[in-house]
Amino acid sequence: IFAATEPIDFRKGRAGLVAIVRDRFAEDPFAGDLFCFFNRRRDRVKVLVWDRNGFWLHYKRLERGTFERIDGGSKRIEI
């Protein structure tokens, strides 16, 4: 599981998130790993994963509270 340490623009869809995985993370989006992206307020998350037939894009919005901040020295952190 890889998580972005910086917020992303949540208007991005599958293609935009795949580009982030390739360009910023320097990872292979087709490897089957899970890639987590958070919005600026950290109350929403998008999870991108490849499953041999196509991409799954999971989306979660919290009604209350926020996701914990993930700190790291790079653009992504491996969990």
N, C-alpha and C positions, 0 to 999 in steps of 0.2 A: 504494500500500500504506500503510495506516495501522496503527500499533501503539500499544496502550495502554501508558502509562508507569506505571500503578498496577496491582497484581494484582487479579484478579477472583475471585469465588466460582465454582469450577469445576462446581458443581451446576447452573449456569445452562445452559439449552439455547438453541435457536434464538431463541425469542421474547424471552428475557431479554437475549441479546446484541444483538438488533435494537433493543431499548429503550435499551441503553447507547449504541449508535451514534447514535440519534436524540437522546437527552437529554443525555448527557455530551459526545459528540464534536460534536454539531450538524452531522452529516453525513447524507446520504441513503443508507440501506442498499441501495436498489434501483439505485444508480448503476453497479454492477459492480466497485467497488473491493474490495480485500481488506482485511479488518479482523482484526488479530492480537491475541489476548488471552493473557496468561500467568498462571500460578498464583503463589502467594506464594514457593514454593521455586525457581521458574523452571526446573523440569524438565519442564514440560508447556506446550503451546501449543494453542489453538483458533483456527482461521482460518475466518471467515465470509465468504461471497461469494454474490452473486445472479447467476444465469445465464439470465435471461429466463423460465425455467420454474419456478424455485424456488430455495431457498437450499441451498448446499453447506456443510456443517459438517465441516471437517477437524480431526482431533485427532492430536497426536503426543506421545508420552511418551519421554523420553530414558532409556536404561538407565544411563548414566553421565554425569556432568557437568551443566552448566546452560546455559541460553541467556544471552547477554550482556545486561547491564542496559542499558536504553534510558533515558537521562535527557533530560528536557525540562521546560520551564516550564509545560506544559499537560497536560491529561488524555490527550492523544494526540500522536503525532509522525508526520509524513509521511515515508515513505522513498522 
